[in-house]
Amino acid sequence: MLGSTHGTLTTHSRPARVVACGEQPPPTVHGVPEARGGGGGQRSGGSADRDVSGRPLYAPVPDLDRFFRPGSVAVIGASDSEGRPNTGITRQLIGWAERVGARLHPVNPGREQVFGLPCHTSVADLPEPVDLAVLLVADPVPVIEQLGDAKAKFAVAFASGFAETGADGAAAQARLAEAAERSGLRLLGPNTNLNAFETFREDLDGPAIALITQSGHQGRPVFTLQELGIRLSHWAPTGNEADLETADFLSYFASRPEVGAIAAYVEGLKDGRSFLLAADHAARNKVPVVAVKVGRTETGARMAASHTGKLTGADGVVDAAMRQFGVIRVDGLDELQDTAALLARARKPVAEGIAVYSISGGTGAHFSDLATAAGLQLPTLDAAKQAELHQWIPEYLNVANPIDNGGHPVGDWRGPKIIDAILADPSVGVLICPITGPFPPMSDKLAQDLVDAAERTDKPVCVVWGSPLGTETAYRHTLLGSSRVATFRTFANCITAVRAYLDHHRFTAAYRSPFDDAPRVLSPSARKAQALMRPGQQLSEHAAKQLLRAYGIRVPREQLVTSAAAAVRAASQVGYPVVMKASGPQLAHKTELGLVKVGLTSASQVRDAYRELTDIARYEDVPLDGVLVCQMIERGVEMVVGVTHDSLFGPTVTVGLGGVLVEVLRDVAVGVPPFGEDQARAMLGELRGHALLHGVRGAPPADVDALVEVVLRVQRMALELGDDLAELDINPLVVLPRGEGAVALDALAVCHGPGGAG
């Protein structure tokens, strides 16, 4: 099947990080438990609605309030002995508990006091039930069980050496996950760190960024944004995700009123479905999610698996899934911080047009070229607006957009008037001012004028400060001191962030959750199709087409015959010219074996073709269920539509250019069910060759509506037969001229073995 999307689990050993508790080395651990409820953050808080496969349709939102703001904290393995690894951690946790107003209880059988606090010998001796237990122990499993008896709500396991180290570590982590399941508490980690207990500035206001990272150090650039005046509210370092995972924090953060954007660094997803539901929850709440997802390359996927021990997933499928649910995928940490900052702080756009305003015509032209190439719209300002601007800008300078002020007007009273006039234009939704280098007589006043204008407008004002130093007063104090101006250091990051800002608001304005329309019950088509399935087998072309017929997908007029005489009769009924093909459950590539004959126009040709096809099959020792005599369709655009099973997301749907082009061009788009008609059309728009569907070189436009209908019917098939259907390949699907439909000329279907996809 084209574009197989099976993810792979790769492992790589690395030294375990030692976390002391009585100075013991940590063990190795990992595993992926089923979704569950219970403990301090019920997973079952959402709707009970289920799809046709019994999977939830809405994201449960765990109650993590007491994780981030506990009333009481226990530190198991606390230490104050200098030089010990646990001592620094204990000291930081004491400071954090004081800041959040939590009572902290050290637990260590070898100490009476830790940093002056009474120390308890065991979990059973704690003076009160705790909201959060931090485990500085080598083997967390026994402590988890004790905490369950003590009714603790949350626990954090720092120890590494779990699933990231291979099979033994995965088995150990599975035991840890099972212990958490039995205890009823929710567990963060293992292989996590102290990022959740960092110092967050309380003096900043406005919408905040919530941060999720699987690698703690990768979140540092975003966390540092608060030193530039951008508010952060939470940091979830998810580690190996034996229990609590990225999706849990995504759902929780998207429900918090103070969160304006979520920034995530994702190495691998524990469960694709949970991630989609969480992203859907964020999209419903119109909360932007910006993510770096590693694993685009084989090397990156291998390293990600060795780090967190999770599946990275086939990157094309991950990319498609994120795009469908509005997750903004960026490549670098600098893009992550800049894009999240703009999305968190900027108000809803009032227009989609970009105005580029600069001191230099060359700077404006350069930026405009890059912005236009990225798909941003630079509307030409109308004659009246240009005339207004020329009151302050010399006539010989271009003010149509980009707007070149020539430099001198920014140094006097004209500067603010120019900026206000641009922002007042109804076609302008964002003002971008690239300042490529500091020239204090101009750049300092321009920066201040932009900051002042940003306070007067509801439109985003973006500045690109191009100086490599970044020590200038206009940058460090004027621009970064503004809570309204979005300041960037590169053209590329500014363009990425502005495009994401406009895309997000356009997406959420039109968003309708595909889960709302996902099938809840099996259709009559599914019951017919299930009777055709053969566990563990590939169906013959004839049987695969019966499967398509069950779902209302059109196939050519054809008959399956088992004799030359029957072939001649079938040809006269189907109508000449005809195509004849061998049909059998082991035939995937009939053309290569010479088992397809096209353009047959007479009874003698049909008779000869039948004998030749059966002779070849006999010689190749290929069993047949007969020979298909098919209507010949000679015009239309050849496409491919298929289903395959992804290890993270389950059934996925592929559409692309078909026929021989499928293997040459590999021009395909992927959709992750459920999705609606708009997404099916968007998939077609992603194809490099989509223009073929609209008619080229005199060809008539193809029946795109019929193609979309086939994609949606195949999606329904994937959802309803997911446990039975491993693979489906319709190639070619000929899309006829507009109004004439689409016809599946060939099909291949493979059934899951006994037990289904699981």
PEGI-V279567 format. One record per backbone hydrogen bond with DSSP energy under -1.0 kcal/mol. NH is the residue of the N-H (numbers start at 0). CO is the residue of the C=O. E is the energy in kcal/mol with one decimal. If there is no record, write none. Layout:
# PEGI-V279567
nh->NH co->CO e->E
nh->NH co->CO e->E
This chain:
# PEGI-V279567
nh->26 co->137 e->-2.0
nh->39 co->152 e->-1.5
nh->40 co->38 e->-1.7
nh->50 co->54 e->-2.9
nh->51 co->518 e->-2.0
nh->53 co->50 e->-2.2
nh->56 co->48 e->-1.6
nh->63 co->61 e->-1.1
nh->67 co->63 e->-1.9
nh->68 co->64 e->-2.6
nh->72 co->102 e->-3.3
nh->73 co->131 e->-2.4
nh->74 co->104 e->-2.0
nh->75 co->133 e->-2.6
nh->76 co->106 e->-3.4
nh->77 co->74 e->-1.1
nh->77 co->106 e->-1.1
nh->83 co->80 e->-1.8
nh->86 co->83 e->-1.1
nh->89 co->85 e->-2.6
nh->90 co->86 e->-2.6
nh->91 co->87 e->-2.1
nh->92 co->88 e->-2.4
nh->93 co->89 e->-2.2
nh->94 co->90 e->-1.9
nh->95 co->91 e->-2.4
nh->96 co->92 e->-2.7
nh->97 co->93 e->-1.9
nh->98 co->94 e->-1.7
nh->99 co->95 e->-2.1
nh->101 co->96 e->-2.9
nh->102 co->70 e->-2.5
nh->104 co->72 e->-3.1
nh->106 co->74 e->-2.5
nh->107 co->119 e->-2.4
nh->110 co->107 e->-1.7
nh->113 co->116 e->-2.3
nh->116 co->113 e->-2.2
nh->118 co->111 e->-3.0
nh->119 co->105 e->-2.6
nh->124 co->121 e->-1.0
nh->125 co->122 e->-1.7
nh->130 co->71 e->-1.3
nh->131 co->71 e->-1.7
nh->132 co->153 e->-1.9
nh->133 co->73 e->-3.2
nh->134 co->155 e->-3.1
nh->135 co->75 e->-2.9
nh->143 co->139 e->-2.6
nh->144 co->140 e->-1.9
nh->145 co->141 e->-1.8
nh->146 co->142 e->-2.8
nh->147 co->143 e->-2.0
nh->148 co->144 e->-1.6
nh->149 co->145 e->-1.5
nh->150 co->147 e->-1.4
nh->151 co->146 e->-2.4
nh->152 co->129 e->-1.2
nh->153 co->130 e->-1.7
nh->154 co->185 e->-2.1
nh->155 co->132 e->-2.3
nh->156 co->187 e->-2.6
nh->157 co->134 e->-1.2
nh->162 co->28 e->-1.8
nh->164 co->161 e->-2.5
nh->165 co->162 e->-1.1
nh->169 co->165 e->-2.4
nh->170 co->166 e->-2.2
nh->171 co->167 e->-2.1
nh->172 co->168 e->-2.5
nh->173 co->29 e->-2.9
nh->173 co->169 e->-2.1
nh->174 co->170 e->-1.7
nh->175 co->171 e->-1.8
nh->176 co->172 e->-2.8
nh->177 co->173 e->-2.4
nh->178 co->174 e->-2.1
nh->179 co->175 e->-2.2
nh->180 co->176 e->-2.4
nh->181 co->177 e->-2.4
nh->182 co->178 e->-2.1
nh->183 co->179 e->-1.5
nh->185 co->152 e->-2.4
nh->187 co->154 e->-2.8
nh->190 co->158 e->-2.2
nh->196 co->193 e->-2.3
nh->197 co->194 e->-1.5
nh->207 co->257 e->-3.0
nh->208 co->230 e->-2.1
nh->209 co->260 e->-2.2
nh->210 co->233 e->-2.2
nh->211 co->262 e->-2.5
nh->212 co->235 e->-2.4
nh->213 co->264 e->-1.5
nh->218 co->215 e->-1.5
nh->219 co->216 e->-1.6
nh->222 co->218 e->-2.6
nh->223 co->219 e->-2.4
nh->224 co->221 e->-1.4
nh->225 co->222 e->-1.4
nh->226 co->223 e->-2.0
nh->227 co->224 e->-1.9
nh->228 co->225 e->-1.2
nh->229 co->224 e->-1.9
nh->232 co->208 e->-2.0
nh->235 co->210 e->-3.0
nh->237 co->212 e->-1.9
nh->237 co->235 e->-1.0
nh->239 co->189 e->-2.8
nh->240 co->237 e->-1.6
nh->241 co->188 e->-2.0
nh->243 co->186 e->-2.4
nh->248 co->244 e->-1.6
nh->249 co->245 e->-2.5
nh->250 co->246 e->-2.4
nh->251 co->247 e->-2.1
nh->252 co->248 e->-3.1
nh->253 co->249 e->-2.1
nh->254 co->251 e->-1.3
nh->255 co->252 e->-1.4
nh->258 co->255 e->-1.2
nh->259 co->207 e->-3.3
nh->260 co->207 e->-1.6
nh->261 co->287 e->-2.5
nh->262 co->209 e->-2.7
nh->263 co->289 e->-2.5
nh->264 co->211 e->-2.6
nh->265 co->291 e->-3.3
nh->268 co->310 e->-1.5
nh->271 co->647 e->-1.1
nh->274 co->270 e->-1.8
nh->275 co->271 e->-2.4
nh->276 co->272 e->-2.4
nh->277 co->273 e->-2.1
nh->278 co->274 e->-2.7
nh->279 co->275 e->-2.6
nh->280 co->276 e->-2.1
nh->281 co->277 e->-2.2
nh->282 co->278 e->-2.4
nh->283 co->279 e->-2.6
nh->284 co->280 e->-1.8
nh->285 co->282 e->-1.0
nh->286 co->281 e->-2.6
nh->289 co->261 e->-3.1
nh->290 co->327 e->-2.9
nh->291 co->263 e->-2.6
nh->293 co->265 e->-2.1
nh->300 co->296 e->-2.5
nh->301 co->297 e->-2.2
nh->302 co->298 e->-2.4
nh->303 co->299 e->-2.4
nh->304 co->300 e->-2.1
nh->305 co->301 e->-1.8
nh->306 co->302 e->-1.5
nh->307 co->303 e->-2.4
nh->308 co->304 e->-2.1
nh->317 co->313 e->-2.3
nh->318 co->314 e->-2.9
nh->319 co->315 e->-2.0
nh->320 co->316 e->-2.9
nh->321 co->317 e->-2.5
nh->322 co->318 e->-2.3
nh->323 co->319 e->-2.5
nh->324 co->320 e->-1.5
nh->325 co->322 e->-1.2
nh->326 co->321 e->-2.4
nh->327 co->288 e->-3.1
nh->329 co->290 e->-2.6
nh->335 co->331 e->-2.1
nh->336 co->332 e->-2.3
nh->337 co->333 e->-2.2
nh->338 co->334 e->-2.7
nh->339 co->335 e->-2.1
nh->340 co->336 e->-2.0
nh->341 co->337 e->-2.0
nh->342 co->338 e->-2.4
nh->343 co->339 e->-2.3
nh->344 co->340 e->-1.6
nh->345 co->341 e->-2.8
nh->353 co->376 e->-3.0
nh->354 co->429 e->-2.6
nh->356 co->431 e->-2.6
nh->357 co->402 e->-2.3
nh->363 co->359 e->-2.2
nh->364 co->360 e->-2.4
nh->365 co->361 e->-2.4
nh->366 co->362 e->-2.6
nh->367 co->363 e->-2.4
nh->368 co->364 e->-2.2
nh->369 co->365 e->-1.9
nh->370 co->366 e->-2.7
nh->371 co->367 e->-2.7
nh->372 co->368 e->-2.3
nh->373 co->369 e->-1.3
nh->374 co->371 e->-1.7
nh->375 co->370 e->-2.3
nh->380 co->399 e->-3.1
nh->385 co->381 e->-2.4
nh->386 co->382 e->-2.5
nh->387 co->383 e->-2.0
nh->388 co->384 e->-2.4
nh->389 co->385 e->-2.1
nh->390 co->387 e->-1.4
nh->391 co->388 e->-1.8
nh->392 co->388 e->-1.8
nh->396 co->393 e->-1.7
nh->400 co->401 e->-1.7
nh->402 co->355 e->-3.5
nh->403 co->397 e->-2.7
nh->404 co->357 e->-2.1
nh->409 co->406 e->-1.3
nh->410 co->407 e->-1.9
nh->411 co->408 e->-1.2
nh->414 co->411 e->-1.3
nh->417 co->413 e->-2.2
nh->418 co->414 e->-1.9
nh->419 co->415 e->-2.6
nh->420 co->416 e->-2.2
nh->421 co->417 e->-2.1
nh->422 co->418 e->-2.4
nh->423 co->419 e->-1.6
nh->424 co->421 e->-1.4
nh->427 co->424 e->-1.5
nh->428 co->352 e->-3.2
nh->429 co->352 e->-1.7
nh->430 co->459 e->-2.3
nh->431 co->354 e->-2.9
nh->432 co->461 e->-2.9
nh->434 co->463 e->-3.2
nh->441 co->438 e->-3.1
nh->442 co->438 e->-2.4
nh->445 co->441 e->-2.5
nh->446 co->442 e->-2.5
nh->447 co->443 e->-1.9
nh->448 co->444 e->-2.8
nh->449 co->445 e->-2.3
nh->450 co->446 e->-2.1
nh->451 co->447 e->-2.5
nh->452 co->448 e->-2.5
nh->453 co->449 e->-2.2
nh->454 co->450 e->-1.2
nh->461 co->430 e->-3.2
nh->462 co->485 e->-2.6
nh->463 co->432 e->-1.7
nh->464 co->487 e->-2.9
nh->465 co->434 e->-3.1
nh->475 co->471 e->-3.4
nh->476 co->472 e->-2.2
nh->477 co->472 e->-1.9
nh->478 co->473 e->-2.1
nh->479 co->474 e->-2.3
nh->481 co->478 e->-1.6
nh->485 co->460 e->-2.4
nh->487 co->462 e->-3.1
nh->493 co->489 e->-1.7
nh->494 co->490 e->-2.7
nh->495 co->491 e->-2.6
nh->496 co->492 e->-2.4
nh->497 co->493 e->-2.7
nh->498 co->494 e->-2.5
nh->499 co->495 e->-2.2
nh->500 co->496 e->-2.5
nh->501 co->497 e->-2.4
nh->502 co->498 e->-2.8
nh->503 co->499 e->-2.8
nh->504 co->500 e->-1.8
nh->505 co->501 e->-2.2
nh->506 co->502 e->-2.8
nh->507 co->503 e->-2.8
nh->508 co->504 e->-1.7
nh->509 co->505 e->-1.1
nh->515 co->512 e->-1.1
nh->526 co->522 e->-1.5
nh->527 co->523 e->-1.9
nh->528 co->524 e->-2.5
nh->529 co->525 e->-2.8
nh->530 co->526 e->-1.1
nh->531 co->528 e->-1.6
nh->535 co->751 e->-2.1
nh->536 co->533 e->-2.2
nh->538 co->748 e->-3.0
nh->543 co->539 e->-2.9
nh->544 co->540 e->-2.3
nh->545 co->541 e->-1.5
nh->546 co->542 e->-1.7
nh->547 co->543 e->-1.7
nh->548 co->544 e->-2.7
nh->549 co->545 e->-2.0
nh->551 co->548 e->-2.1
nh->552 co->547 e->-2.4
nh->558 co->628 e->-1.8
nh->560 co->626 e->-2.9
nh->566 co->562 e->-1.8
nh->567 co->563 e->-1.9
nh->568 co->564 e->-2.1
nh->569 co->565 e->-2.6
nh->570 co->566 e->-2.3
nh->571 co->567 e->-1.8
nh->572 co->568 e->-1.5
nh->573 co->569 e->-3.1
nh->574 co->570 e->-2.8
nh->577 co->599 e->-2.0
nh->578 co->629 e->-2.4
nh->579 co->596 e->-2.9
nh->580 co->627 e->-2.1
nh->581 co->594 e->-2.1
nh->582 co->625 e->-2.3
nh->586 co->583 e->-1.4
nh->593 co->590 e->-1.7
nh->594 co->589 e->-2.6
nh->596 co->579 e->-2.9
nh->599 co->577 e->-2.3
nh->605 co->601 e->-2.0
nh->606 co->602 e->-2.7
nh->607 co->603 e->-2.5
nh->608 co->604 e->-2.5
nh->609 co->605 e->-2.3
nh->610 co->606 e->-1.8
nh->611 co->607 e->-2.5
nh->612 co->608 e->-2.8
nh->613 co->609 e->-2.3
nh->614 co->610 e->-2.2
nh->615 co->611 e->-2.4
nh->616 co->612 e->-2.2
nh->617 co->613 e->-2.1
nh->618 co->614 e->-2.6
nh->619 co->615 e->-2.8
nh->621 co->616 e->-3.0
nh->624 co->582 e->-3.3
nh->626 co->560 e->-2.7
nh->627 co->580 e->-3.4
nh->628 co->558 e->-2.8
nh->629 co->578 e->-3.5
nh->630 co->556 e->-2.9
nh->631 co->576 e->-1.2
nh->636 co->734 e->-2.3
nh->638 co->732 e->-2.4
nh->639 co->655 e->-2.7
nh->640 co->729 e->-1.9
nh->641 co->653 e->-2.7
nh->642 co->727 e->-2.4
nh->643 co->651 e->-1.9
nh->645 co->649 e->-3.4
nh->649 co->645 e->-2.0
nh->651 co->643 e->-2.8
nh->652 co->670 e->-3.0
nh->653 co->641 e->-2.3
nh->654 co->668 e->-2.3
nh->655 co->639 e->-2.1
nh->656 co->666 e->-1.8
nh->657 co->637 e->-2.4
nh->660 co->657 e->-1.2
nh->664 co->660 e->-2.9
nh->667 co->665 e->-1.2
nh->668 co->654 e->-2.9
nh->670 co->652 e->-3.0
nh->679 co->675 e->-2.0
nh->680 co->676 e->-2.4
nh->681 co->677 e->-2.2
nh->682 co->678 e->-2.3
nh->683 co->679 e->-1.4
nh->684 co->680 e->-1.9
nh->685 co->681 e->-1.1
nh->686 co->683 e->-1.2
nh->689 co->686 e->-1.4
nh->691 co->688 e->-1.9
nh->692 co->689 e->-1.4
nh->693 co->690 e->-1.4
nh->698 co->695 e->-2.1
nh->701 co->692 e->-2.6
nh->702 co->735 e->-2.8
nh->703 co->701 e->-2.0
nh->706 co->702 e->-1.8
nh->707 co->703 e->-2.8
nh->708 co->704 e->-2.1
nh->709 co->705 e->-2.0
nh->710 co->706 e->-2.4
nh->711 co->707 e->-2.3
nh->712 co->708 e->-2.2
nh->713 co->709 e->-2.7
nh->714 co->710 e->-2.2
nh->715 co->711 e->-2.2
nh->716 co->712 e->-2.1
nh->717 co->713 e->-2.5
nh->718 co->714 e->-2.5
nh->719 co->715 e->-2.6
nh->720 co->716 e->-2.6
nh->723 co->720 e->-1.9
nh->724 co->720 e->-4.0
nh->725 co->749 e->-2.1
nh->726 co->749 e->-1.8
nh->727 co->642 e->-2.5
nh->728 co->747 e->-2.8
nh->729 co->640 e->-2.9
nh->732 co->638 e->-3.2
nh->733 co->742 e->-2.8
nh->734 co->636 e->-2.8
nh->735 co->740 e->-2.1
nh->737 co->700 e->-2.6
nh->739 co->736 e->-2.4
nh->742 co->733 e->-2.6
nh->743 co->553 e->-2.8
nh->744 co->731 e->-2.3
nh->747 co->728 e->-2.0
nh->749 co->726 e->-2.7
nh->750 co->536 e->-3.1
nh->751 co->723 e->-3.1
nh->755 co->752 e->-2.2
